[in-house]
């Protein structure tokens, strides 16, 4: 194989900028065939393969991360739902307890048993006058035992330290 002569190619500096570069045709070898050879293409498949592999790994990490986050959110939601159910039962229990504690019969028992109150024979009412800033006591009208909004209770202690100081005893 003969080396290509260097004067077969035109120098890019010999022509003006933008002018086409003229090359001479390939010369034939001594056997009459053109002097051609196969040029290997640069191997770029390795770079693309590495790039695709990195993209696949990144996608896989993203999918696994999203799956883990989804599982965690599902677990948290399940815990919150069970807590809501428990709190709902507790609310129902407390509502029933409040209804029991507010019953008039229970209030009467506590007033008589624990507080030492007795039903009033003749209740008196405290009337507030916001204009004067004072309060006056009034008695119920004759002929009516108690008004509709009154319980008719007054505090009278028959036992306890105050009763002993006043000389009262249960008899």
C-alpha positions in Angstrom: 0.0 0.0 0.0 1.3 3.3 -0.9 0.9 6.3 1.2 -1.3 9.1 0.0 0.6 12.1 -1.2 0.0 15.2 0.8 -0.3 17.5 -2.2 -3.5 15.7 -3.4 -5.5 17.7 -0.9 -6.1 21.4 -1.2 -5.0 23.5 1.7 -8.0 25.2 3.4 -5.9 28.3 3.9 -5.1 28.5 0.2 -8.7 29.4 -0.7 -11.0 32.0 0.6 -13.3 31.3 3.5 -16.4 29.4 2.5 -15.0 28.2 -0.8 -15.3 24.4 -1.4 -12.3 22.3 -0.8 -11.3 20.3 -3.8 -9.9 16.8 -3.3 -8.3 14.7 -5.9 -9.8 11.2 -6.7 -8.3 8.1 -5.1 -5.4 6.7 -7.0 -5.4 3.2 -8.2 -2.9 0.7 -7.0 -0.4 -1.2 -9.1 -3.0 -4.0 -9.8 -5.4 -1.5 -11.3 -7.8 -1.4 -8.4 -8.5 1.7 -6.4 -6.6 2.0 -3.1 -9.5 1.7 -0.7 -9.7 0.5 2.9 -12.4 -0.1 5.4 -12.5 2.4 8.2 -14.0 1.3 11.6 -16.8 3.5 13.0 -16.2 4.8 16.4 -18.0 2.6 19.0 -20.5 4.8 20.7 -22.8 2.0 21.8 -21.0 1.7 25.2 -21.9 5.3 26.1 -25.6 4.8 25.1 -25.7 1.6 27.0 -24.3 3.2 30.2 -26.8 6.1 29.8 -29.7 3.8 29.3 -28.6 1.7 32.3 -28.4 4.8 34.5 -31.8 5.9 33.4 -33.3 2.4 34.2 -31.7 2.4 37.6 -33.0 5.9 38.4 -36.5 4.9 37.2 -36.3 1.8 39.4 -35.2 3.8 42.4 -38.0 6.2 41.8 -40.6 3.5 41.6 -39.4 1.8 44.7 -39.4 5.1 46.6 -42.9 6.0 45.5 -44.1 2.5 46.5 -42.5 2.9 50.0 -44.1 6.3 50.4 -47.5 4.9 49.3 -47.2 2.1 51.8 -46.3 4.4 54.6 -49.2 6.8 53.8 -51.6 3.8 53.7 -50.4 2.6 57.1 -50.8 6.1 58.6 -54.3 6.4 57.1 -55.2 3.0 58.6 -53.9 4.1 62.0 -55.9 7.3 61.8 -59.1 5.5 60.8 -58.8 3.1 63.8 -58.2 6.1 66.1 -61.2 7.8 64.7 -63.3 4.7 65.4 -62.0 4.5 69.0 -62.7 8.2 69.6 -66.2 7.8 68.1 -66.9 5.0 70.6 -65.5 7.1 73.4 -67.6 10.1 72.4 -70.7 8.0 72.4 -69.8 6.7 75.9 -69.2 10.2 77.2 -72.5 11.5 75.6 -74.4 8.7 77.4 -72.6 9.6 80.7 -73.4 13.3 80.4 -77.1 12.4 79.7 -77.1 10.3 82.9 -75.4 13.0 84.9 -77.8 15.6 83.7 -81.0 13.7 84.6 -83.2 15.5 87.1 -83.5 12.4 89.3 -79.7 12.2 89.7 -79.5 15.9 90.4 -82.1 15.5 93.1 -80.2 12.5 94.7 -76.9 14.5 94.7 -78.6 17.6 96.2 -80.2 15.6 99.0 -77.6 13.0 99.6 -74.2 14.7 99.1 -75.0 18.4 99.5 -77.7 18.2 102.2 -80.3 20.2 100.4 -84.0 19.8 101.0 -87.0 20.9 98.9 -88.1 24.5 99.8 -91.5 25.0 101.2 -91.6 28.7 100.2 -88.9 29.6 97.6 -87.7 33.1 97.2 -86.3 34.6 94.0 -83.5 37.0 93.4 -84.4 39.7 90.8 -81.5 41.5 89.2 -82.0 45.1 88.1 -79.1 45.8 85.6 -80.0 49.5 85.5 -79.4 50.0 89.2 -76.8 47.3 89.6 -78.6 45.8 92.6 -80.5 42.7 93.5 -83.7 42.4 95.4 -85.4 39.3 96.9 -89.0 38.6 96.0 -91.4 36.0 97.1 -93.5 34.0 94.7 -97.0 35.1 94.0 -99.7 33.8 96.3 -101.5 30.8 94.9 -98.5 29.4 93.0 -96.0 27.1 94.5 -93.1 27.7 92.2 -92.6 29.3 88.9 -92.1 27.1 85.8 -88.4 27.7 85.5 -87.5 27.1 89.2 -86.5 23.9 90.9 -87.7 25.1 94.3 -84.5 24.0 96.1 -82.7 25.9 98.8 -79.6 24.9 100.8 -80.2 23.8 104.3 -77.4 21.8 106.1 -78.5 19.3 108.7 -75.1 17.6 109.0 -71.5 18.5 108.8 -69.2 20.9 110.6 -71.3 24.0 110.0 -74.4 22.2 111.5 -72.4 21.3 114.6 -71.2 24.9 115.0 -74.8 26.1 114.9 -76.0 23.4 117.3 -78.0 21.5 114.6 -78.0 17.7 114.6 -79.9 15.0 112.8 -82.7 13.8 114.9 
